[in-house]
Each structure stands twice: as structure tokens, then as C-alpha cells.
Amino acid sequence: MEKQINNNPHLIESLLSVLDAPNKNSAGSEISSTNSHSSDPVSEALRIQAAQEIKQLMDQMPGGFFIYHADEEERLIYANTALLRIFNCNTIEEFRHLTGNSFRGIVHPDDLEEVEKSIQEQIAQSRYDLDYVEYRIIQKGGAVRWVEDYGHFVRSNTVGDIFYVFIGDATEKKRQIEEEHLQRLEVIEGLSINYESILYADLDEDKILSYRLSSRTSHQFPQVFHKQPYRQFISEYIKEWVHAEDRNMVAEAISPEQIRSRLTDSKTFYVNFRTVENHVTQYLQLRIANVGNTGHTSRIVLGSRRIDEEIRHEIEQKKIFEDAWNQARLANIAKSTFLSNMSHDMRTPLNAITGFTALARKNIDDREKSLDYLDKIDASSDHLLRLVKHILEISRIESGAVEVVEVESCLEDIIKTVENNILPRAKAKHITFSVEHSSLEHNTFYCDSEKLSQILIYLSGNAIKYTDTNGHVLLTVSEEKEPSTEYAVYHFSVKDDGIGIEEQYMKRIFEPFERVSNTTFCGVYGTGLGLTLAKNLVEMMSGNIDVDSVPGLGSTFTVTLRLRVHNTSDISFKEARKTVLNLIDGRRILLVDDNELNLEIETELLRDMGLNVDTAPNGQVAVNRIADSAPEEYALILMDIQMPVMNGHEAALAIRRLEDPVRANIPIIALSANAFDEDRRMSRESGMNTHMEKPIDLPKLMELIASILHSCTGDVNR
């Protein structure tokens, strides 16, 4: 149409004359009369007829169409019938009145400035394409509708500049787009609850829209749902927020070219980087997802979230891995060193055995020499056997195949075992080995006597090994009785006046495959496992081992164990009952058990003994009962372990934390069907005086109560 109009100025004049006739007054025929370019009445009539046919065609168009002057007034020249329907008008007069007969009156006042700016920009870019804008209109009656506007600018020397516009109602389309937008937003909100900022971008249009803003992105967007150029946003964000060392990496990762490349085979990818806010470095992750056509990446969603905890955890895990790797590396080095030493230490007795065997054969007829060689073969064999035994022993301990068995043990028997093993070695080096334990109050206790003997043999043997001829090794055993319990703390010390240990070896002295010095230089042969074995066994028995040493003066190794002592007093059940009644002196006993049947049986048994018994169904009731009682109202608590609400261990700990020292230190005996060493240990650690297994042995219980109450009375008297 534009081409025809531009090439037929007379037709344009005739068409505009016909279209503009309703706007004219009495001078309405001015265009056709005064501006006629043809003196041929027939030609003029044909042009007017053609113009009227075009007008009829435009009036019948289903979509809106109008023409207006492209000047400051923007006066309407023509509006077709469909446009009247869009504005809810019945006549052209209503429409002209509603709009003020101008394009300005058609567009919603709030949209006018942006619409005219967009039209001018599009015309400047191309004079051949239709310009496209969306805006609101106000219908007759006040309803607001959205329309799509496709217009074109025509420049004419004869009639002046004009716009012709095709317009259609876009309200339903906008509603659907808005609904899709809200649905998309809801999905984004639901899937990105952990993301501090959400942005939507169209790479083809170089636009980015804000959905959710953080303290960083809010600087660049005045509000949510605000658009701005994508490349500009990225450049400003990186410059302002990204750590200087990460800027190039981030700029490359989120460039449109790189995004398209990364999203070719994947729907999403992410980049981690550092930001600096208030001089504090933070870790951020920017995840980018393709939400458009999989064949061509343009529409994307960008979500950023803080990952400080994840990075910190990753760093910690990395450090754990590095530490483990270093420990493994050091262990391999130590093991290699050990194997190197072992190859030397094992070859030494093997060479001796081989050599002396050959000499014995050679001198088979010389009885004295042969016997001497056989003695040396025997000594070398014993040394080799000890090496193999130590290696196998530590392998068993590390595999968990060794268990602690607690039995009644006599210190005299343990010392005798140690002396039988150590004295021959001491005598061979002219070393004085002595034992001191005269200050002990209890020589009988419960422990794993075999393992305690092994510990003392390892420590004493180590002392003999590193003590020179005519030296001294002293094994000392001392006892510290714990008040109000049947336990005592025993200290086993092995002291020598040997070569001592240098400071650099003190931290590694108990590590596997470690020795004070290479046997090649110090002339001492062994596995370097004796102290490791000793330490492992001590820890299995819930004890600890310490060392104090001065190079050139000697060393002292001290093992500390908490052992249950054996009461050697042999009193009858009748005497024990009498002692208990005297010590209780009318005070009550609190029996705590959640099992009603057990509670009934135990209560009757204790009352038959003449004891005044109160009961509690769980640990919490027991704690409240003691806390609310008068001082020394209760003499003793018999506490079950496995109970609801609060178990026996928790109750004992709570009682020990009471402010009143009398209530807090009341004797507590654990009564439980669980009687393993672990159960006894947990009872001790929770503050109970002792642990007795069920079912109750009444004579043993009376003896135990008498022992504990007598100990408490003794503590008070002291």
C-alpha cells in the first residue's frame, strides 16, 4: 500500500479527502477543489471512487485501523468500525469525543511517553518495517484494555506526514502471559527457596529481569521485575562485588557465548566465586539454567546463593584428607624404617644361628666349644622368637582380637610373673632389679592379670634393654583409695638409670615401629614395639601411661589404673546386716526401678532386713525426691539403669550436680542385669559408687552396703 500511495499522490489526496470529510466544516471540499492536480473531471471522479472503495474495505476489516497526522497535534484522520468496537463506542462522534480526536487521546496517559519514544526509536532504525508497541487504552465506561499497535510512517510532500496503524485487543493475551509469568515465578520461588537472588535473562535481546533481589543485586535494580541490559548488568556486578582474583573467571563463565556453549549439552551449570562485602570474603554459587528452547539458548534463569558452610566443610574435608594422607605417608615411612631395622635385627640372630651351627659342626668333637656354640644359638633363637612374638601381638591388638577379662587378681602373683621373666635378663647384664609395694592397703583387686603382667614385663624389659651394666631398675606399686567407693587408683612405676630419652623422641616414643635410635648406632636390638604394646594394653584397661626422662640419667614410665579392690574382711551375713543397720541409723534407702514386679520383690527383701525403703519409678522422680529431701534423710540409693523418662546414669549425674554437698555425695549403687566391663565403666563415669548385677544376692548386697557406708563414715571421721 505504501508503494502505491507514494507513487500516486493524487490518489492519496483523494483518499484523505474522503476519509477526512467527517472532520471538515463547510470548507470540507477544500482538498479536492483547491489542491486538484488534474483538470480532467473524469480522472478525478475515478480517483474519488477508488478512495471510497478503499474506505469501504477498511470499514469492513475485522481489526482496528486508524490514520493520524504525524505532527504535534497528532489529529486523527480516520478510524474504522472495528476500532470503535475496541473502544466500546457506537458512533464516530462518541469515539472522537472520548479520545479528543487525537492519537494522544487513544493511548493511556501513563503509557504515552514510553509509546511515542519507542515509535520514534523504531522509525529511526528502519523506515520500511512496521513499528510495534503495546499500551493500554481506556474504553467508554472506564474499562482499561491492552492493545497491540502495528504502525507505519508515511512521508508525503502533497498531504504531509501521516501514520497508519493496525490495532488489535491484546488484553486476553496479556492476561495469559501474566498468568504464565506468575506460574513461572511460583515455580522459581518453590525451587529456589535457598537462593538469595533470582534473575531472568534473554540473551538474544540482551535483557535481564529481576525476580528476587539480594543486598548485592538490589544496587543495580531499583525494584523487582525491573529490566536492564544483560551485558551492562554483568559488567557492573563483577566490578563491584566479585573478588579481584575471580573476576576474569566469572566474566568468562557468564558471558553469553560461554553460557550457550555450556548449556548445549546440559540444562544447567554453576560457577563458584568469592565476593567481598564490608571487607568480609564470602563464597557464592551462581547457577544458570536454560528455560527456553533446547535447540537455541537464549532465555535463562540465574540464581545465586551463599555457600560459605559448604566451602568451609569442603576445606575441612580436604584438610582431613590431607591429614589422613600425611599420616598414611608418615606411617609408610615409619613402616619402611621399621622393616629396614627389622631386616637388620632379624638378620643378626639368623646370621648367628647359621654361623654358630657351622662352627658346632666343625668342632663336633670338641664338647666344650660345641656347647658354647649351642648356647649362643639358643640365645639368638630366643631373640628371634621375641621379635616374631611382638609383631604378632601388636597385629592381634590392632585387629581387635584381644579382649580384657576382669578377674580377682593378686599383686604378689603378678609380681612373681614379672620377676620370673625379667630377673634372668637383669642378671645377664648385671643389673639390679627390685620391687617395692609395701605401702599397699589392698593387694587383691579385680583386673586382667595377664595383660597387667605383660605391661609390666614390656616396661621392665625396655628398662633393662636401655640400662648399662651394673645399672638399676626399680618397679614401684602404690595405691590411692577413692573415698566412698570400692575402687582404688594404682600407680605402677618402672624407673631406671639408663641412657634416657632425648626430647625429640618423647612425642613418638609410643608410636608403632618407632625406637629411640637406630640399633646400628646404639647397639640395642629389638622391634621397637614393646612400648607400643604396653600403651595399647593400658588403654584397653581404661588407664593411661606417662613417661619422664632425662638423657644420660634414666627414665620413669608410670601406668595408672583404676581397679576395684577386693574386700578381704570376712564377716558373716548376720554381722554385715547388723553393721548396715548401725550405719544407716534410722535413715531411709531410696530404691529406684521402673519394673513394678522387681520393685515389689526388692522392697520386701530389704524391709525384711529391717531397712526403711522408699521407691521411685524412674530417674527423674528419684532426682526430685533427693533434691526435696532434708540433708541425710536418705542414707543410700539403689539405682536401676534402664528406665524411661530418665535412666540411671542420667539420674546419678543430676544428683552429683546438686548444690548441697550432702545430697550430692549420697552413696549410689547401680543395680543392673548388665554386668559387662563397659556397663561398670559407664556407672563409674556417671558418678555411681559401685555396680552390682541382678538378680540381687542379699548377703553380697549387705556386705557391699556395709563397705560403702563404712568408707563414707570413715571419710567423715577423718
Secondary structure, 3 states (H helix, E strand, C coil): CHHHHHHCHHHHHHHHHHHCHHHCCCCCCHHHHHCCCCCCHHHHHHHHHHHHHHHHHHHCCCCEEEEEECCCCCEEEEECHHHHHHCCCCCHHHHHHHHCCEHHHHCCCCCHHHHHHHHHHHHHHCCCCCEEEEEEEECCCCCEEEEEEEEEEECCCCCCCEEEEEEEECHHHHHHHHHHHHHHHHHHHHHCCCCCEEEEEECCCCEEEEEECCCCHHHCCCCCCCEEEHHHHHHHHHHHHECHHHHHHHHHHCCHHHHHHHCCCCCEEEEEEEEEECCEEEEEEEEEEECCCCCCCCEEEEEEEECHHHHHHHHHHHHHHHHHHHHHHHHHHHHHHHHHHHHHHHHHHHHHHHHHHHHHHHCCCCHHHHHHHHHHHHHHHHHHHHHHHHHHHHHHHHCCCCCCCCEEEEHHHHHHHHHHHHHHHHHHCCCEEEEECCCCCCCEEEECHHHHHHHHHHHHHHHHHCCCCCCEEEEEEEEEECCCCCEEEEEEEEEECCCCCCHHHHCCCCCCCCCCCCHHHHCCCCCCCHHHHHHHHHHHCCCEEEEEEECCCEEEEEEEEEEEECCCCCCCHHHHHHHHHHHHCCCEEEEECCCHHHHHHHHHHHHHCCCEEEEECCHHHHHHHHHHCCCCCEEEEEEECCCCCCCHHHHHHHHHCCCCHHHHCCCEEEEECCCCHHHHHHHHHCCCCEEEECCCCHHHHHHHHHHHHHHHHHHHHC
